Amino acid sequence: MRAMILAAGRGERLRPLTERIPKPLVPLAGEPLIVHQLRWLRRAGIRDVVVNLHHLGDAIERALGTGIDLGIRIRYSREPELLDTGGGIKKALPDLLPGPFVVLNGDIWTNYAFRDLTDVHAAKAHLVLTPTPAHKDRADFHLETAAGAARVRRGAASDLTYCGIAVLDESLFADTPDGAFPLTDPLFRAAHAGEVTGEIFTGTWIDIGTHEQLKRARRLTA
């Protein structure tokens, strides 16, 4: 199984820090966040990883190189214009197939066991979800169990937040546009059609999107 780390974003809410350091290179416990993430994937047996690049992308490539020092192989998907999460994954599909493949947001800290995903075979997507934390404005999804499978749904009962960790199949991107679009567009359509499975994770998960959450991650990893 291959994986993709989404590392192209500008990290607007972490400015001015991210004006000079791309968010995936923000240090935690003495090393860039993305280095920790690559080690999580390697420990799960994933050796081929695609990293997409836009904002300060050259700095990320200089820091990681080919990945040989980490025991993995890194391919880079460069985005001259930012393609958002969905468009970025679609552009990188040739390097991710044959699927399915793992996708990981480049701004999260977690103790999730990625090995649990390596045997997942979802129709279109399998999402790792967590009870919605207090700092989030709204929930994304809820789970409905039917025919032995936990189906991801959206609606008034939604009480779960997408962790930025998923297994995706290339079929999720059928009928999506070329260019920029958010991953939520095809995910919401597939969830409506009952083609998304999921699981609930209650361990450590921090979305390092703000200075407050960065401080929390640094306290945890000190």
N, C-alpha and C positions, 0 to 999 in steps of 0.2 A: 504494500500500500504506500502511496505517496501522500505528501501533505503540502499545503500552501499556508504561508504566514502573510497576512495582510499588513504591509508595512509602508504603504504609499502616502498615508494621510499627513496632513499638515500639523495636527496636534494643536489646533487653535486655542483650546481652553487651557493649554499649558504654556502659553506665551507668558513672558519673553523667553523662557527656557528653550522652547522648541524653535526659536528663530535661529539658533546656532547648533542645536543638537536635535536630530530627528528622534521622535518619541521612542522608537524601538531601541535606541542606543542610550536612553536614560539609564544611569547606573542604579542597580539594586544589589546589595550584598557584594559590592566590589566589582560587579560585572554588568555589561549591558543587559537589559531586560531580554532582548531577542536571543542572546546567548543561552540564558536559562531556558527559554522556550525550545530552542533547538536541542538542548540536552533532554528535555522532557520527551520530545519526539524520538530521539535516538534510543532512550531507555525503553520506549514502547516498541522498538524494532523497526522504526521508520527511518530509512537512510537517504531517501530522495526527497528534497524539499525545494519548492519554488517560493521565492520572495519577490513580491512586486515592489517597484521603486518609483517614486516621484519626488516628493519633498526631501531635499538633501540626500537623494538616493546614492550619490557617489560615496558619501561618508559611510553608509551602511555596507556597500560593497567593499570598500577598503577595510572595514573592520572585520568582515566575515570571510572575504576571499572565496575560495572554492568550497569551504567547509571542511577541508581535509583535516585540519587541526581538531575538529570536533567529531570526527569520525562519520561525517555525512557528506552528501553531494548536493551543492546548492546551484540551482539555476535561477537566473534573474529575469523578471518580466518588467521591462522598462515602460513607463507610461509618460510620454511627452506631455500629454494632457491627462489630468486626473480622471480616472474612469469610475470612481466610486467602487463600492464593494462588489456589486454584481458584475459590472463591466470589467473590473480587474480580474475576477476569477474567469470570466468567459474568455478574455484575451489569453490567459495562461493555460487554457484547457489542453492544447497540444502537448504540453509538458507534464500534465497531470494524469493523462490516460495511459493504459486502460484503468478505469475507475473501479469502484468508488474511491474517493480520496478524502482526507481530513482537511478541514479549513480551521485556522486559528487566528483570531484577531491579534494583531501585534502589540496590543496595549493591555493585556490582562496578566495578572499573577494568580496562580491557582495551584492546589495540590491534587487536582483531578488526575486519575490514573488513565492516561491516554491509551494504554494497552487494551483497555476495555472496548475501544472503538475499532480495533483492527479486524474484528470478525463481524462487524455490523454490515448488513446488506439491506439498505433501505430502498424503497421504491423510487423515491426522488431525493429525500433528505431525512436525516436523523439528527435531532438537535439535543444538545445538553442544556438543560434549563435549571434555574435556581429560583427559590422563593424571592419575590421582588423585594430588594432592599429599600430601606426608608428613603434614601436619597434619590431614588428613581421616581419620576413623575407618574408613570403608568406602567402597567404590566403588558407583556406582549402576547402571551399564550396561556392556555390551560390544557390539561391532558384529559382525554376520555378513553377509558379502557373498553375495547370491544374486540371480540373474536381473538382474545389472548394478546392483543397488541395495544400499546399505549399510543393513541393517535393525538397529534398536536392539533389544537383548534384555537380559534380566536373568537372573542365575544365578551359578553358581560361577565362571564365567570372567570375571565383571565386573571391569574394570580402569579404567573411565572414570567421571569425575564430570561431572554436568550443570553447564554454565557459567552457567545462569540466562539463556540466550539461546536463543530458539526462534522458529520460525514455526508458528502453530497455525491449525487450521481449526475453525469453529464446531461441526462434527460431533463433535469431541472431547468436547464438553460435553453431548451427548445422554445422557439417563438419569442425569444427575448431580443431586444434591439441591439444593433452594433453601437458601440460608444458607451457613454456613461449611464449607469442605472444602479440603484441600490439593491443589494441582495434580498431585502425584504419584499420587493415586488414579486419575484417568482416564488418566494417562500410563502407569502400570504395566499397566493393563488393555489399552490399545492396543498397548503393546510386546509383551505376551503374545500378542496376536492378529496380530502382524507388520505393524501399521499405522503404525509410526513409523520414519522414516528419520533418519539422522544423519551427522555429519561430525566429524572430530577436529581440534582447534585446539591448536597447540603454542606459540603466541605468549604475550604478556603477559596474565595473567589473575589478578586478586586479588579474593577474596571478602572484603569489608571487614566481617566479622562480629565481629571481636575487636579489642582495642587493639593487639595484636601485628601483625595484618594492616593496620590503619590506619597504624601506624608504617612498615611496609614500603611501603605506597602513597605515603606522604609522602616517604620517602627516594627513591623512584623518580621522583617528579615534582618534586623540589626543583630 
